[in-house]
């Protein structure tokens, strides 16, 4: 079997590792999001989480569709690159980097609050919480330099334990403290909360749904990524809905809204620890008010330690996401290559890990949790909005591109099929972005400064490299880690020009990629120069789709995983090179049996492929006797 040397990130992560890493973020955020949201939304906290849950579902569908199409590090930055250009890609990436920096900081910042709530109150306020949080970030940054496989493996059991514990808290809370009457009396519309506070709480509530970008940025390390990535996202959505639909109601029943001596309404869930509240450890506050009898002390210790541990791995997940994003940015010449260079021994982007771990430590120093929450909302809503916009643009720009996963709902406009989930999602995230920006001028100023600073760096760097701002240019990767390993081809691009595709071509390409690989069968429709690319050739296009359907039937019979597509072009060689880059093909397997007449003897198209060579190229010629034909591939 043909083999290829791998010099980049290693594909070692399955669905469980992706799910646990993402849920380490999403599931962990409940441990601080409950307090942050409650400080604004009070009795309407469950409604806020319901609204943000719907937005999260729509956003998850967007990320699942786009990541399955382009399983590469970058998240919304990668989507924007394919949908628009490199300038849009950098803008989305820089907003993501703000998200990851804040996620790292806020997760690490709340670890000592839970430990302090159990054993050492000095950790519940500054400088104890800041110093402890900085130590957490430093330790995890060093772990991630050693390698993601070890760091991700640490998460799986803890994430499952966390989910089981949160479900248990919901069940016990429903049985012991849930009170519909208390929930109704917690709400004083327009007063507690005010409408302004309620609107502000919605974008802040989105901090409870971090994690989707993490899965997307780990796609280059996922096994069978077109399946594992959407499956992991789907599991995260189900788990999140199970928890966030019920736990806020239990929390409000255990710690209801009350009117203070100053006439203001508040809840202990949103009150700081130095005033007798549980803003820093809201889930521990719930447990302390469940009245568990003989199990009370043990329950508090268990939940407090578990919360601290889950926040610990959420910090880890944020570092993973930031490091993979900086790797993608360096690869596409958005930042200096040195920042994304892989460690010669561990094959991890170690400079990016240490750099943004250090930035996260700096953001913790002021010790302002609410400001961090609002900053996260600013960056996340901007990044999610760009992701929705990119998926909409891709449906218009490339309607025939294979989509291993398609989000729910389609809206037909002017003959085009637009993604309904992305249209609704962009409305939700865009409105939330405007809300947090308009109602928090300090957040708007800091966010605009972050974006402006990043754009200035991008412009200076690109000009210094002699590159324009919009074109995509990949940086060379000369380094070869001494411990590089071999792996089988995973994706094979099979061009089709002729009237049919033979079973032998599918069989040969499938043998190259193995059982878990994917064949991309692409019918190439060459358009004469006197016609526009979009005009005429309806009969030829219909024939091409018929050939592709035949290929799908043959592949299903043979148990071959196949994606198909049709492209119109005037330059077949250039189109195939571009297609190979888009689908991250490891090999192009082309049989001249199905080539154009001019290419039957390795003509211009084959020459172009061999000169540009975006990946390994294997050409099966038809110049041998019939029985020997299948044994005459020409590798390049």
N, C-alpha and C positions, 0 to 999 in steps of 0.2 A: 504494500500500500504506500502511495506517495505520502511524504511527510513534509512539514514546514517548520522552520525554526521560529519560535515566538520570543520576541524581545520586549514586549509591553506588559500590561497588567495581566495577571493570570486568571483564567476562567475557572474558579473553584467554588463559587457560591450557588447553592440551590435555593428552592422556594423557602425552606425553613430559615436559612440564614438571612435572606432578604426580608422575610416577614419579621423576624425577631429584631433585626436592626431597625426597621421602620417603626415597629411597635415600641421599641425602646424609646423612640422619640414621641410617637403619638400617645402611647399609654402612659409615658412618664409625665407628659405635660399636664395631665389632670392633677398632679400633685402640687402644681403651683397655679395653673390656670383657674381652678375653682376659686382661689382667693382673689386673684386679680380681677376676674370677671364679676365676682360678687361685690367687690368694692364699688363697682359702677352700677351693675344691673339689679342688685338686691333681690327682691322677690321674683323678678323676671329672668333670673339666671337660667332656669330650664328652657325658657323660650329662646334666649340667646343661643344656647347650645343646640337647640333644634334648628334654628336658622343657619348657624354656621355649619351644622352637620350636613344640611342640604347642599350648601356651597362646597363643602369638602367632597361630597359624593360626585358632584359635577366636575370638580377639579381632578379627582382621582380618575374619572373616565377619560379626561383629556390626556393625562399623563400616561395612562395605560395604552391608548391608541398611538400616541406619538412615540413612546419609548419602544413599543413593539415594532414600529416602522423603522426606527433608527436606534438600535440598541447600543448606544455609545454614551460615554460620560458627558455630562453637560446639562441634562435636564432641559429647562426652558431655553437655555442658551443654544443647545443643539437644535431644538425645534425652530427657533428664530433664524438660525443659520440656513436651514433647508427651506424655510418659508420665505425669508426675505434676503438678508445679506449679513456680512460679518459685523457691520456696525450695530445692527439690531442684536446680533448674538452677544456682542460684548456688553451692551447695555443691560440685557437680561442677566448675563453672568455676574455683573457687578452688583446688581440687586440681590441675586442669590447669595453672593459672598457676604453681604450684610446680614441676610437671614441666618447663614451658618454661624457667623461670628456671634450673633445674639443668642442663637440656640445653645452654643457651647457655653457662653457666659451665664445665661439664666439657669440652665440645668445645673451647672457646677455651683452656682451661687446658692441654690436651695438645698443642696446636699447637707451642709452643716445645720440648716434650720431644723431638719428632721432629727438629726443626731442630737442637736442641742435640746430639742423638745423632750428627749428621753433622758439624757444623761448630763448635759453640760450647757446650761442656759447662756453662757458667754458666747456660744456659737450662733445664737439667734439674732445677734446684732453686730454692728461693726466694732472693731476691725476683725473680730473672730471669723465671721462668715466670709469676708473677702479673702483673708489669708488662707482659710481652708479651701475655698473654691479655687483659688489660684494654684494651690498644691494639686488638686484633682486634675486640672487641665494639664499641668506639666507632666504628671505621671502618665496620663493617657496619651499625650503626644509622643512620649518615648515608646510606649507600647505599640503605637501605630506605625512608628518608624520600622519596627521589627517586622511587621507584616499584618495585613488585614485578615488573613485566614485565622490567625490565632485570636485576634481581637473580636471578630464576628462569632467565632465558636463560643466565646465566653457568654454571648447574649442569649442563646437559644433557650436553655433551661430557665434562666431568669425571666425572660419575656413570657414564657408559658406560665410560670409561677405567678407573675404579676397579673396576668389576665385572669387566672383562676381566683386569685385573692380579691381582685376588684369585683368579679362576679359574686363571690361569697359576701363581700361587703354590701352589695346591692340586695341580695336575698335576705341577709340578716337585718339590714336596715328597713326593708319593706315589712318584715315580720314584727320588728320591735318599735320603730319610731315613725314610720311613714304616716302622715296625717293629711288627707286632702283638705280638711278644714284649716289647718295651719297654713298650707300652701296658698289657699285663697286669701286668707287674712294677711299674708306677707306682702301682698301687692296693693300699692296705693298709686294708681295711674297718674302720671304727670307730676307726682310729688316724690314718691319713693319707689322706683327711681324717677328722676326728671326725664323728659324726652331726650334731652341732650345726652345725659348719661347713658340712657338705653342705646342710643345710636353709637356712642363711643364704644360701648361694650361689645358690639358685634365684631368690628375688626380685631379688637383685642382677643375676643373668643377664638379667632382663627389660630392663635398661638397654640391652642389645644390640638391642632391637626398638623403639626410638623411631621415630616417623615417621607412624604411622597417624593420630594426632590432627592432624598437620600437613596431611595430605590433606583431612581432614574440614573443617578450618578454612579451607581454600582453596576449598571447594566453591562459594562465591558468586562466585568468579572463574573457574570452570571452564566451558569450552564444552561443550554437550550433557552436562550434569553427571550425568544418570541413567545414562549409559554410560561416560563418561571416568573417573569416580570409582571405580566397582567394578573397571574394567579396570586402572587404575593400582594399586589395592590388590592385585589378583591378581598382577600382574607383580612387585610388591615381595615378596610371599610366595614366589613361585617363585625369585626371585634370592637371597633370604635363605636359603632351605633349601639351595640349591646350595652356598653358602659355609659356613654354620655347621654343616653336617653333616660337613664334612671338615677344615676348617682347624684346629680345635682338636686333632684327632688328629695332624696334621702338626706342630703346635706342641709337643705332648707328646713326640713322637719326637725332635725337634730339641733340645728343652730339657727333658729328663726330670726326674722327681722324684728327689731324692737326700737322704740323711740327713746333716745338718750335724754339726759338731763338738760342738754343744750338745745333740745327740740329737733335734732336731726335724727333721721332714721339710719340704722346701721345693723350689721350682722357681725357676729364674732368671726365668721369666716373671712371677712374682709377687713378686720381690725388687726393692727400690728401687735406683735407679741408683748411689747413693752406696755401696751394698754390692755393686756389680758386677753387678746384675741389670738386667732390662728391663721393670719394672712400668710405667714411663712410656711406653715405646715397644715393646710386645711383638711387633708384626708386624715391626718392624725387627730385633728380636732373632732372629726366625725366619730372616730373610734372611741374617743374619750367620753362621748355623750351617747353611746349605745347601751350603756348599763348592762354589761356582760357578766356581772356577778363575779364568781371565782375566776373567770377567764379574762377579766378586765385587764389586769396588769400584763399578762402574757400576750393578749391581743394587741395592746399598745406597742409593746416591744417588737413584736413580729411585724406589724404594719410599718412602724417607724423605720426599722432596719431595712425592710424590703423597699420602701419608698426611697431611702437614701441610695440603695444599691441600683434601683432602676434609673434614678436620676444620674447616677454614675455612668451607666451604659448609654444613657441618652446623650451625655457629654461626648462619649466615645463615638456615637453615631454622627454627631455634628462634626467632629474632627474628620471622620471618614469622608463625609460629604464635601467638606471644604477642600480636603487634599485632592480628591478626585476631580473636583471642579477646577482647581488650579492646574492640574495635569492637562485637562482638556483645553484650558485657555492657553497654556504654553504650547501645546501641540498645534494650535491654530494661530500662532503668532499674535496673540492678544496681549500677552505679557512676556517679559524676557524668558528665554528658554531655560535659563538656570533655575528659575523658580519651580519648574515642573520636572526637572531632571530626576530620573529614577536612581535610587541608591544602588551602588554597584553590587552589593551583596543581597539586599532584601527586596529589590525591585519595587520599592515604594517611593512616592514623590516626597521625600523626606524634608526638603527645604520648605515646600508649601505647608507641610504639617506643622513644622516648628514655627514658621512665620505667623500663620493665622491662629495657632494656639497662643502665641504671644500677644496678638491683637486682642483676642478674647479676654486674656488676663487684664489688659489695660481697660477694657470696657467695664470690668467688674469693680474697679477701684472706687468709683463714686458710691456704689451700693444702692442704686435706685432701681428697684425691681419694676415699678410701674413705667418708668421711662424706657427700660429695656423692652417691656411688653409692647409699648406703642411703637418703638422702633422696629420691632419684628413685624408688626402689622403693616407698617409702611413698606418695608422691603418685600414681604411675602405677597401682599395684595398686588404690588406692581409686577412681581415675577409671575404670579398665577395669571394675571391679566394678559401678559405677553404670551404665555403658554396657550391660553384659549384662542387668542388672536392668531397664533401660528397654526394651530390645528384647522381653524376656519380657512386660512389662506392656503394650506396644503390641500384641502378638499377642492378648492377652486383651481389651484395651480397644477396639481397632479392627481386628478380624479381616478386614474386607472392604476395607480401604484398599488402593489399588494399591501394590504392591511391585515396582518395576522389577527388583530383585535380591532373591532369597531365599537365605538361608544354607542349608547342607546339613543334612539330618536333621530329622525332625519326631517329636515324642512326643505322642500323643493322650491327654489326661487329662480326664475328665468332659466329654467332647464337645468339648473345646477343643484346637486344634493348637498345641503349645508348641515353640519352637525348641530342638532338642536341642543344637546348637552353643553356644547362649548358656547353657543349663543346665550343660553341662560347663565352659564358660569361667568362669562365676561361681564354680564350685567351685575351679578352679585359682587364679584371681586373688584370691579371698577368702581362701583358705588361705595364699597367699604374703603377703598383707597382714598377716594375723595373725602370721605367722612373723617378719617383719622388725620388727613392732611389739613383740612380746613379747621377742625376743632382743636388741634394741638399745634400751635405755631412753632413751639420749640422743636417738636418732632419734625415738622416740615422743614425748618431751617437746617437741622442736622442731616436729614435725609437728602435734601437738595445739595448740601455741601459734599456729602459722600458721593453722590452721583456725578457732580461737577468735577470733583477731584479725580475720580476714576476716568472720566471721559478725557480730561486733560492729559493724564498719563498715557492713555491709549493713543491719542493723537500724536503726542511727542514720540512715543516708541515706534509707531508705524512709520512716521516720516523719517525717523532715524534709520529704519530698516529699508527705506526706499519703497514702501508699500502704500497703496491707496487704502482708504478707510473701509471700503465695501467688499473687496475681493477676498475670497478665502484662500489662504496660503498655508500649507502645513510645514512645520519645521522638520528638518531632518533629524533622525534619531540614530546617531552614529554609535552610541554606546552599546556594547553587548555584554550584559552581565555574565560573569564567569560561570554562574550556575544556571544558565538558560536551559530550558527543557523543550522537548519536542512534543508536538501534538498533531493529531490528524486534521486534515482539511475539514472545515465545518460548513462552509457555504460554497456552492458551485454555481456559477452563472453559465447558463446554456443558451447561446443565441440561436434563433430559428429564422431562416430566411425563406425556406422552400415551402412545398405543399404539405409536408407532414413532418413528424418527428419519429425517428425509429426507436423501437424499444431498446436497441443496443446502446444508443446514446444516453438515454435515461439510466440504463443499467450501469454503464461505465462511470457516469458522473456520480451515481449513488454509491458505487463501491469506493470512490475516492473519499467521500465525506462520512461514510459509516451510517449506522442506524439513527444517530441523533442529529445528523446534519440536515441541511435544507438545500434543495435545488431551486434556483430561480430561473425559470424558463421564460425567455423574453423574445417575443416575435418582433423582428425589426422590419418596419415598413419604410422603404426608401422612397422619399417624395421627390419628384423631378423639380428642377430649379424653376420651371415656368409656373409651378403651382405654389400657393402658400402652404405652410405646414399644416394648417387646420382645414384646408379646403379639398374637396374631391376625394377620390380613391375609396368611396364608401364600400364598393364591392370587395376591394382588396383588404380593407380593414375587417369586414365581416368574415372573410376567409381566414384572416389571421386569428380572429377570436375563435373560429371553429377549430383551427389547429391547436390552439392553447387548450380548448376544452378536451380535445383528444389526448393531449399530453396529461391533463389532470386525471382522466379516466385510466390511462396506462399507469400513471404513478400510483393511484389508489390500489389498483390491482396488484402492483408489485410491492406495496407497503412503503413507498417512497414519500417523504414529506416534500411537498412542492408548493411554490408560489409562482404565479404567472403574471405577465404584464405585456402590454403592447406599446411600443414607442415609434413615433414618426420622426424621421431625421433625413437630412441630406448627406450626412457624413456618418456612415455606420460605425467606423472605427472609433471616432470620437464619442459617439453615443454609447458604445459598449464600455469604453473606459470610464465615462461618467457614471454609467449604471453600476459598474463594478465597485466604484468608490462609494456610491450611495448605499449599496446593500452590504458593504464590507465583505465583498467576496474574497475567499482565500484562493480560488482557482477559477479560471475561465476554461470551460471544456467545450470546444467547438468542433463539430464535424463538418467538413467541407461537402459532405453528402447533401447538406441543407444550406449550402452557401449560394451566393449570387454567382452567375456564370463567370464573372471576371475573377472570382476568388477560388475557383475550382482547383487551381494550382498555386495556392498561397499568394493571392493577388494583393491589391492595395489595402483591403480591410485587414487581412492577416498581418501585412507588413506594418500597418499602423499599430495594431495591438502589440506586436513584438517589439516595436520601438518604444512605445510608451509604457507598456507592461505595468498596470496598476497592481497586479498580483501575479501569481504563477499562471502561465498560459499553456494549455495542452491542446494541440490541434490534431484531430483524427482525419487523415487524408483518405481519399478514395482512389489512389493510384496503385493500389495493390490488388491482387486477384481476390475475388469475392470471399473465399474462405479465410484469407489472411487479413482482410480489411480491418477486422476488429483488433488486430494485434499490431497496428502501425501508428500508434499515437506519437506525435512529435512534441516533446516537452520543451518549454523555454523558460 
